[in-house]
Amino acid sequence: MEPAHSLADARPTPFWLEDPGRPEALPALVGDTHCDLLVVGGGYSGLWTALIAKERDPSLDVVLLEGREVAWAASGRNGGFCAASLTHGFGNGLQRWPGELAELERLGAQNLQRMEEAIQRHGIDCEWERTGEIDVATEPYQVDELHEVAEQVAAYGIDLTVLDADAMRAEVDSPTFRGGLWDKDGVAMLHPAKLAWGLKRACLDQGVRIFEHTRAESIAENGSGTAVRTPYGRVFARRVALGTNVFPSLVKRVRPYVVPVYDYALMTEPLSAEQLAAVGWRNRQGLGDSANQFHYFRLTADNRILWGGYDAVYHYRGRVRSEHDHRPETFRKLAGHFFQTFPQLEGVRFTNAWGGAIDTCTRFSAFFGTAYDGRVAYATGYTGLGVGATRFGAEVMLDLLAGERTERTALTMVRDKPLPFPPEPFRWAGIELTKWSLDRADHHAGRRNLWLKVMDRLGLGFDS
């Protein structure tokens, strides 16, 4: 069967958002209101910020604005991989912050544990599974690289399990798998939309006032606070936390640091017991291959396979538009790769095919800052690993707004900024050249050309 035939019934909507437990949207803000803390954005970044603010000080009056509905953007479209890493992986952290990497790893592990505790404390049913993740080698050179990573992390007290080809295929069976590196504790699988909806309910239970279909249009000083204008009113707030991530920041000077990159995913129908047995996957880990243009894949609670990644698409001038969410040429490509990886699943069909924008910055991991004399804080640039790291970013924003020096705000990672992307047309040309170079490296045993070596030396990159 041609791979494209498997897409015949695929709905162009995120699988997660079709869940029957999806809550009704709350009314929009009409008129003016006042608060102590305004949170802009109803994804993970904003929801964690509002919830933690109320847990720190229950008397705080907190308002949250969401331009559409909670979870409609990246927080309801991602793969549901929740990683402890705050640095977009150990290798990126080692390259950029070697002197504080041990502290970043400790804080990341602490953040993941506190996230798990909060999910339990608030009774959030988000299908949380602490199964870990395996980085899979599909080429011989990648096997050597995984061994090198295992040795590097061991020096920091991190224990990863190296799998040879037989051990890897005993975990998940594919003729393309040559080895793996299993992080058994540092990654959880979850239902991303259910996490966001659960956080929404927890915020409401704590007294946060949430307004959906309320876009924050502008921000201005207002005495000792700020005034944020919305379509039907205004919010006067002492402090503001911006969790808008991929969408243009209300603080305009932040915009050159972030570009939207579109990522795509497919979801299969539920596997039968025989189909699941043919693959194995008894331990239900998340998986990702080790190429520059990588795939990520995992099982859902009802034994579907989510299969995403590979293409990372930047559109000229970097506008976020709904028409970019559907890209048939990428869906065909992903379907072909799926059946190359799992030929024993021939005949499986996909029920959903969707895409969405990721907030990418040149260092691949979040950056932070303040504006309006410390009355506004922001955290953005998570580059696809924000499911867990946004909770840490929420703590950083609240620390910054409080003017406190904490172990978080003392970090070089928090105090420094990445390099901004250049203006168009140099931005588009540079990204396209980087993508071409990464693809070429994947097909030449990982060897990086002169362009990539220069980018590495400058600390610049492009990833999803």
C-alpha positions in Angstrom: 0.0 0.0 0.0 1.3 3.5 -0.9 2.0 5.4 2.4 -0.3 8.2 1.2 -3.3 5.9 1.3 -2.9 5.6 5.1 -3.8 9.3 5.2 -7.1 9.1 3.4 -9.2 9.4 6.6 -6.8 11.6 8.6 -8.6 14.7 10.0 -6.6 17.9 9.8 -7.0 18.6 13.6 -4.8 17.9 16.6 -5.7 14.5 18.1 -5.4 15.8 21.6 -7.9 18.6 21.2 -10.7 16.2 20.1 -10.9 14.7 23.6 -14.5 14.7 24.9 -13.3 16.2 28.1 -12.4 19.5 26.5 -13.8 22.3 28.7 -16.0 25.1 27.4 -14.3 28.4 26.8 -14.8 31.1 29.4 -16.2 34.5 28.5 -14.1 37.3 27.2 -13.2 40.3 29.2 -15.6 43.2 28.7 -14.8 46.5 30.3 -11.9 47.4 32.6 -10.5 45.5 35.5 -7.6 45.8 38.0 -5.3 43.1 39.4 -2.0 42.6 41.1 -0.6 40.2 38.4 -1.7 39.9 34.8 -0.6 36.8 33.0 -0.8 37.0 29.2 -1.1 33.6 27.5 -3.2 30.5 28.3 -0.6 27.8 27.4 1.7 26.0 29.9 3.8 29.1 30.4 1.0 31.3 31.5 -1.0 28.7 33.4 2.0 27.6 35.5 2.8 31.3 36.2 -0.7 32.0 37.4 -0.9 28.8 39.5 2.5 29.2 41.2 1.8 32.9 41.8 -1.3 32.0 43.8 0.5 29.2 45.6 3.2 31.6 46.7 0.7 34.2 47.8 -3.0 33.2 47.9 -4.1 36.8 48.5 -2.7 37.9 45.1 -5.3 38.9 42.6 -4.3 37.2 39.4 -5.9 37.6 35.9 -5.0 35.5 32.9 -5.8 36.5 29.3 -5.9 34.0 26.5 -6.4 35.1 22.9 -8.2 32.0 21.8 -8.9 29.0 24.2 -6.6 27.4 26.7 -4.4 24.7 25.0 -5.4 25.6 21.4 -1.8 26.4 20.3 1.5 24.6 21.2 0.3 23.3 24.5 -2.4 21.3 22.8 -0.5 20.2 19.7 2.9 18.9 21.0 3.9 15.3 21.3 3.5 15.0 25.1 7.2 14.5 25.9 7.9 16.2 29.3 11.6 16.4 29.8 13.6 17.4 32.9 16.2 19.2 30.7 16.1 23.0 30.8 18.8 23.4 28.2 17.3 21.5 25.2 19.3 18.4 26.0 22.6 17.7 27.8 24.8 18.4 24.7 23.4 21.9 24.2 23.8 22.7 27.8 27.4 21.5 27.9 28.2 23.6 24.8 26.7 26.8 26.3 26.9 26.6 30.1 29.5 24.1 31.1 30.3 25.8 34.3 26.8 25.7 35.6 25.5 22.6 33.9 25.5 20.5 37.1 23.2 23.1 38.7 21.0 23.3 35.6 20.6 19.5 35.6 19.8 19.5 39.3 17.2 22.3 38.9 15.7 20.5 35.9 15.3 17.3 37.8 13.8 19.2 40.7 11.4 21.0 38.3 10.2 17.7 36.8 9.6 16.3 40.3 7.7 19.4 41.5 5.6 19.2 38.3 4.7 15.6 39.0 3.8 16.5 42.6 1.6 19.5 41.4 -0.2 17.2 39.0 -1.0 14.8 41.9 -1.8 17.6 44.3 -4.4 19.2 42.0 -5.8 15.9 40.8 -4.9 16.5 37.1 -5.6 13.5 35.0 -3.2 14.0 32.1 -2.2 10.3 31.5 1.2 11.0 33.2 3.7 8.1 32.7 7.3 8.4 34.0 8.6 6.0 31.3 11.7 7.9 30.2 12.9 8.3 26.6 15.3 6.5 24.3 17.5 8.3 21.8 17.7 5.8 19.0 20.6 5.3 16.6 19.6 4.5 13.0 23.1 4.9 11.5 26.5 3.4 12.6 28.1 6.7 13.4 25.1 7.6 15.8 25.9 4.5 17.9 29.4 5.9 18.6 27.8 9.3 19.4 25.4 7.7 22.0 28.3 6.0 23.7 30.1 9.4 23.9 27.1 11.1 25.4 26.7 8.3 28.0 30.3 8.9 29.1 29.9 12.7 29.2 26.8 12.6 31.4 28.3 10.0 33.7 30.8 12.6 34.8 27.8 14.6 36.1 26.3 11.7 38.0 23.7 11.0 35.4 23.1 7.3 34.7 21.9 6.5 31.2 21.5 2.9 29.9 23.3 2.1 26.6 21.4 -0.4 24.4 23.1 -2.3 21.6 21.0 -3.3 18.5 19.6 -6.4 20.1 18.7 -4.7 23.4 17.2 -1.8 21.5 15.0 -4.0 19.3 14.0 -6.0 22.4 12.5 -2.7 23.7 11.0 -1.5 20.5 11.4 -3.5 17.3 12.4 -1.9 14.0 14.8 -3.1 11.4 16.2 0.5 11.3 17.3 0.5 15.0 21.0 0.0 15.6 21.2 1.0 19.3 19.8 3.4 21.9 20.4 5.5 25.0 17.7 5.2 27.6 17.1 8.0 30.1 14.8 6.1 32.4 13.8 8.9 34.8 14.3 12.2 33.1 11.3 12.2 30.8 7.5 11.6 31.3 4.8 11.0 28.7 1.5 12.8 29.0 -1.6 14.0 27.3 -0.7 17.6 26.5 -4.1 19.1 26.2 -5.4 17.4 29.4 -2.4 18.9 31.3 -3.3 22.4 30.1 -7.0 21.9 30.9 -6.1 20.5 34.3 -4.0 23.5 35.0 -6.8 25.8 33.9 -9.1 24.1 36.4 -6.5 24.3 39.2 -6.0 28.0 38.5 -9.8 28.6 38.7 -9.9 26.6 42.0 -7.2 28.9 43.4 -9.1 32.0 42.4 -7.4 33.0 39.2 -9.7 35.0 36.9 -9.4 33.7 33.4 -10.7 35.4 30.3 -10.6 33.5 27.0 -11.0 34.9 23.5 -9.3 38.0 24.9 -6.2 39.0 23.0 -3.8 41.4 24.6 -3.3 44.1 22.0 -0.9 46.5 23.5 0.9 47.4 26.8 1.7 50.8 28.3 2.9 52.4 31.5 0.1 53.5 33.9 1.4 55.2 37.0 3.4 52.6 39.0 1.8 49.8 37.0 0.8 48.9 33.5 -2.3 49.0 31.3 -2.9 46.3 28.8 -5.6 46.9 26.1 -7.9 44.1 24.9 -10.6 44.2 22.2 -13.3 45.1 24.6 -11.5 46.5 27.6 -8.3 47.1 29.6 -6.5 45.4 32.4 -4.6 47.7 34.9 -2.0 45.5 36.6 0.8 46.1 39.0 2.9 43.4 37.3 2.7 41.5 34.0 4.1 38.1 33.0 4.2 37.4 29.3 3.7 33.8 28.3 3.0 34.4 24.6 6.1 32.5 23.3 5.7 32.0 19.6 3.3 34.9 19.1 4.7 38.5 18.7 5.7 39.8 22.1 4.1 42.9 23.6 7.7 43.9 24.3 8.8 44.7 20.8 12.5 44.5 21.4 12.1 40.7 22.2 10.7 39.9 18.7 14.0 39.6 16.8 15.1 36.8 19.1 12.2 34.4 18.3 11.0 32.9 15.0 8.1 30.5 14.5 9.0 27.1 13.1 6.3 24.7 12.1 6.4 21.1 13.3 4.1 18.3 12.1 2.7 15.1 13.5 0.5 12.1 12.6 -1.5 9.9 14.9 -2.4 6.3 14.1 -5.6 4.4 14.9 -5.3 2.3 18.1 -3.1 -0.7 17.5 -4.6 -4.2 17.9 -3.0 -6.5 20.5 -1.3 -8.4 17.6 0.1 -5.1 16.1 1.4 -4.0 19.4 3.0 -7.3 20.0 4.8 -7.0 16.6 6.4 -3.8 17.8 7.0 -4.7 21.5 7.2 -1.4 23.4 6.2 -3.0 26.7 7.9 -0.2 28.7 6.1 2.5 26.7 9.1 4.9 26.5 9.1 8.0 24.3 11.5 7.6 21.4 13.4 10.0 19.2 16.0 9.2 16.6 19.5 10.8 16.6 19.6 12.6 13.3 19.6 16.3 12.9 16.3 16.1 11.2 14.8 13.7 13.7 11.5 12.0 14.4 9.8 11.7 17.8 7.3 9.0 18.5 5.4 7.5 21.5 2.4 5.5 22.5 -0.8 7.1 23.8 -3.0 5.7 26.6 -5.1 3.8 24.1 -2.1 2.4 22.2 -2.0 4.7 19.2 1.4 5.8 17.9 2.1 9.5 17.6 4.7 10.1 14.9 6.1 13.6 14.4 9.1 15.7 13.5 11.6 15.6 10.7 10.5 18.7 8.8 11.0 22.0 10.5 9.5 24.7 8.3 10.1 28.4 8.5 8.0 30.7 6.3 9.4 33.9 5.0 8.9 36.8 7.4 7.9 34.4 10.1 4.2 35.0 10.4 2.0 32.6 12.5 -0.9 31.6 10.3 -3.5 28.8 10.5 -3.0 27.8 6.9 0.5 26.7 7.8 -0.9 24.0 10.2 -1.7 21.7 7.3 1.1 20.6 5.0 0.3 17.5 2.9 3.8 17.1 1.5 5.1 16.7 5.0 2.4 14.4 6.0 3.2 12.1 3.0 6.8 12.2 3.9 6.1 11.3 7.6 3.8 8.5 6.6 6.6 7.0 4.3 9.1 7.2 7.1 6.7 5.6 9.6 6.3 2.5 7.4 10.0 2.3 6.7 10.5 2.3 10.5 7.7 -0.2 11.3 7.1 -2.3 8.2 5.3 -4.8 10.3 2.5 -2.2 10.8 1.6 -2.0 7.1 -2.1 -1.3 6.7 -2.3 0.9 9.8 -4.1 4.1 9.1 -3.7 7.6 10.5 -6.7 9.3 12.1 -5.1 12.8 12.5 -2.5 14.9 10.8 -1.7 18.4 12.1 1.0 21.0 12.6 1.7 24.0 14.8 4.3 26.7 15.5 7.2 26.4 17.9 9.0 29.4 19.4 12.6 28.9 18.3 15.6 31.0 19.3 19.3 30.7 18.3 20.4 28.9 21.5 17.5 26.3 21.4 16.4 27.0 25.0 14.4 29.6 26.8 15.7 33.1 27.6 14.3 35.6 30.1 14.1 39.3 30.8 12.2 42.2 32.1 10.8 45.5 30.7 9.0 48.6 31.9 11.4 49.1 34.9 10.9 45.5 36.1 7.1 45.6 36.0 6.9 43.2 33.0 8.7 39.8 32.7 8.9 37.4 29.9 10.2 33.9 29.1 10.3 32.6 25.6 12.3 30.6 23.0 11.7 27.1 24.4 12.3 25.5 20.9 10.1 22.5 21.3 11.1 21.3 24.8 8.7 23.6 26.7 6.3 21.0 28.2 8.4 20.8 31.4 10.7 23.8 31.1 7.8 26.3 31.0 7.2 25.5 34.7 10.7 26.5 35.5 10.3 29.6 33.3 7.2 30.5 35.3 9.2 30.5 38.5 11.9 32.6 36.9 9.3 35.2 35.7 7.8 35.4 39.2 11.3 35.8 40.8 12.2 38.6 38.3 8.9 40.4 39.0 9.5 40.2 42.7 13.0 41.6 42.3 14.5 38.6 44.1 17.9 37.1 43.6 17.3 33.4 43.7 19.3 30.3 42.6 17.3 30.6 39.4 17.9 34.3 38.6 21.6 34.0 39.5 22.1 31.6 36.6 24.1 32.8 33.6 21.4 31.1 31.4 18.8 33.4 32.9 20.9 36.6 32.9 22.2 36.2 29.3 20.4 36.5 26.0 20.9 34.5 22.8 21.9 36.3 19.6 18.9 37.6 17.7 18.0 36.4 14.2 19.1 38.7 11.4 16.4 40.7 9.5 14.8 39.4 6.3 15.8 38.3 3.7 19.0 37.2 5.5 17.0 35.4 8.2 15.2 33.2 5.6 18.3 32.5 3.6 20.3 31.6 6.7 17.7 29.2 7.9 17.3 27.5 4.5 21.1 27.1 4.2 21.2 25.7 7.7 18.4 23.2 7.0 20.1 22.1 3.7 23.4 21.7 5.6 21.8 19.6 8.4 20.1 17.3 5.8 23.5 16.9 4.1 25.2 16.0 7.4 22.5 13.4 8.0 23.4 11.8 4.7 27.1 12.0 5.2 27.7 10.2 8.5 27.0 13.4 10.5 29.9 15.4 9.0 29.2 19.1 9.4 30.1 21.4 6.6 31.8 24.8 6.9 28.6 26.6 7.3 27.5 24.5 10.3 31.0 24.7 11.8 30.8 28.5 11.6 27.4 28.5 13.1 28.6 26.2 16.0 31.5 28.6 16.6 29.1 31.6 16.8 26.7 29.7 19.1 23.9 30.0 16.4 21.6 27.3 15.3 18.2 26.3 14.0 16.2 23.4 15.5 12.6 22.4 16.3 
